[in-house]
Amino acid sequence: MRTFISKLRRGTKTESGLGLQEAPQESPQQRLYRYRKQRGVNLGSWFVLERWVSGSPFQGAAGSGQSDLDVAKGLHAKQVLEHHWDSWITSSDFEWLAARGINTVRIPIGYYHICALDPSILTRTDFDGLQHVFEGAWSRLVAAVVTAQSFGIGVLFDLHAAPGKQNKDSHSGTSSPVISFFNSRFNMQLAIRTLRILVTQLIALRAHGPVFDNIVGIQLLNEPHPSSHQTLYDWYGEAIQEIRKIDSGFPIYISDCWMTDQYADFVAHLPSSLALTCIDYHLYRCFTSSDISTSAAQHTASLADRNAPFSQMFSRVSEKLAASGSGLIVGEWSGALNPGSLRGTTDEHQERASYIRAQLDLFELYCAGSFFWTYKKEWPGDQGWSFRDAVENGIFPRSRQHVSYWARFPSYYEHWRFEAGFDQGWVVAYDFFAFDRAGQVAVSELGFKGCIAKRKAQDHIREYGRSNNIWEFGECTIQGGFLSRCCRFSAGSTTYPLSR
């Protein structure tokens, strides 16, 4: 904060040093879906299967029976998969989610799930010859988008399984632990081609009825484990460039490999653009030996402490990304705690509820959205990993008042610019607040403040000219000024999912 105040006192580098850029061509509905605060869940094991989440499709699987490829090579694979796609998530699930304040879903897919659009993407891959098994997936993905929109829910598509595997886990398509994505130019180029096909088709869908406005973006890779981070930086850069050739404003999400500062620097140094390139962090505290030896109360306390290293990292990265017109989401998180963390606990329900609340509090402060992993499991009762079970057992907080973090600073130079920014922010914030699809109870809030602030600042320069005091209009916005303030004044409070 002292850094920000010092900028106000001495002036700061502003948009006046940049060439003006054209804002993405978006409908009002698209803008609302894309940039509101994303209160989401993952629809895990719908298309990319995970045996621990839904075991039934694996009953006739081949090999070790752990991956999509094992199922695809098993007994009656086409019928098994199509039955699962049609029954695992239905309209009633979207209705249930919308009624509890969920406004966005993340849908993991594999490159093979879009082979109906171009069968040749399977050639020379592990899924070569299996087009007939997966050709029905695309129509069901389209139906998922349609159903989601009918309930006012946005969709983030996540390339969870890339050609050759980007990580060693079975949810990357095959049961093999070998990662061959990063050492194969063929695989890396095929993944970009897959993403281009996907984006092209998602855009084309808008030309036919019904119009889709609820695609919030695509995630290039899930949890990549690169041979070197420079290799991934280069691939990200090429993939972003290729997608932006198709649609210069299409929102793109990238995984940070749990090196959030470094990947935030990568995003900040991308060619200047008004399009959203968002960082995705995954927060789990149940896998490592350190996680296991740390009590649930200690996990909660470390997340709640705003001076702790992790909170400081989120604060630092969030500020850096907002300044570049981007944002931070938590694409996966859960209420799961290792049994070692719960040893000696007298009230496991309360410990888990406190742990979840601490994470939600953290996300409210620094993130444009978050997605619980996962929506549900085939076997009920897991309140750590199943959002539905956690909700139905009262683990999730119902609502809370949002504590204002705005502090008044002395006004310098051109006060009218601040007033103009405030007026613009009010209009934008109210658009999000007033957004209501199909009478749903969820309240939309502006999540990607930096992205919208950057665009509004450029509009302001076009109309009123350049100045060394554009910060009065724009930079205060990124620091949590007029846009978020208007959101709070309009809504009165910020609520977690489940609020009514």
Secondary structure as GFF3:
##gff-version 3
##sequence-region A 1 500
A	DSSP	alpha_helix	2	10	.	.	.	ID=ss1
A	DSSP	three_ten_helix	15	17	.	.	.	ID=ss2
A	DSSP	alpha_helix	28	35	.	.	.	ID=ss3
A	DSSP	beta_strand	38	42	.	.	.	ID=ss4
A	DSSP	three_ten_helix	56	58	.	.	.	ID=ss5
A	DSSP	alpha_helix	68	72	.	.	.	ID=ss6
A	DSSP	alpha_helix	77	87	.	.	.	ID=ss7
A	DSSP	alpha_helix	91	99	.	.	.	ID=ss8
A	DSSP	beta_strand	104	110	.	.	.	ID=ss9
A	DSSP	three_ten_helix	111	114	.	.	.	ID=ss10
A	DSSP	three_ten_helix	119	122	.	.	.	ID=ss11
A	DSSP	alpha_helix	131	134	.	.	.	ID=ss12
A	DSSP	alpha_helix	137	150	.	.	.	ID=ss13
A	DSSP	beta_strand	154	161	.	.	.	ID=ss14
A	DSSP	three_ten_helix	170	172	.	.	.	ID=ss15
A	DSSP	alpha_helix	185	205	.	.	.	ID=ss16
A	DSSP	beta_strand	215	219	.	.	.	ID=ss17
A	DSSP	alpha_helix	229	246	.	.	.	ID=ss18
A	DSSP	beta_strand	252	255	.	.	.	ID=ss19
A	DSSP	alpha_helix	260	268	.	.	.	ID=ss20
A	DSSP	beta_strand	277	283	.	.	.	ID=ss21
A	DSSP	alpha_helix	289	293	.	.	.	ID=ss22
A	DSSP	alpha_helix	296	304	.	.	.	ID=ss23
A	DSSP	alpha_helix	309	323	.	.	.	ID=ss24
A	DSSP	beta_strand	327	333	.	.	.	ID=ss25
A	DSSP	three_ten_helix	339	342	.	.	.	ID=ss26
A	DSSP	alpha_helix	348	366	.	.	.	ID=ss27
A	DSSP	beta_strand	369	372	.	.	.	ID=ss28
A	DSSP	alpha_helix	387	392	.	.	.	ID=ss29
A	DSSP	alpha_helix	415	434	.	.	.	ID=ss30
A	DSSP	alpha_helix	449	464	.	.	.	ID=ss31
A	DSSP	three_ten_helix	470	472	.	.	.	ID=ss32
A	DSSP	alpha_helix	475	478	.	.	.	ID=ss33
A	DSSP	alpha_helix	482	491	.	.	.	ID=ss34
###
